[in-house]
């Protein structure tokens, strides 16, 4: 047997992790890709986020209350670190470099073109917002995070997050 020396709970953790990865990898990638202009850098950051998440699972003996919020928090911190190390560059608005090209089903070309155009508009409008507002808009409206989940990620009270969502949405509407 391949895992004969590995305890059963480790195998179960691996299976659960693979299911978790399959469920959330594309949304984590979308979040990072909206913040980072390079496909390759985005892929690297997402890989690192899940690697750190896996390490956290193995180190943390207690149950993690909200694994989705934790992996987003890790990814967000990696994006922040990425920009600390590298001077901020403009977000690519090239439709051929779209995150949707990686994620969406390529069978329906007209739908893809429309989605690419929408993503360019969203990316441009988001780039004009503060980083904090960018994150909140992406989490709440694109990734369907609840106020409670966002509050866990940013480590702020739910009331503060509600106000930030309102302000971020107001600023985003000005961009359109």
URQUIUR-V19894 format. One record per run of one state. SS is the DSSP state (A for helix, B for strand, O for the rest). FROM is the first residue (numbers start at 1). LEN is the number of residues. If there is no record, write none. Layout:
# URQUIUR-V19894
SS;FROM;LEN + SS;FROM;LEN
This chain:
# URQUIUR-V19894
O;1;7 + A;8;28 + O;36;3 + A;39;21 + O;60;7 + A;67;19 + O;86;9 + A;95;3 + O;98;2 + A;100;4 + O;104;5 + A;109;19 + O;128;3 + A;131;12 + O;143;4 + A;147;8 + O;155;3 + A;158;18 + O;176;1
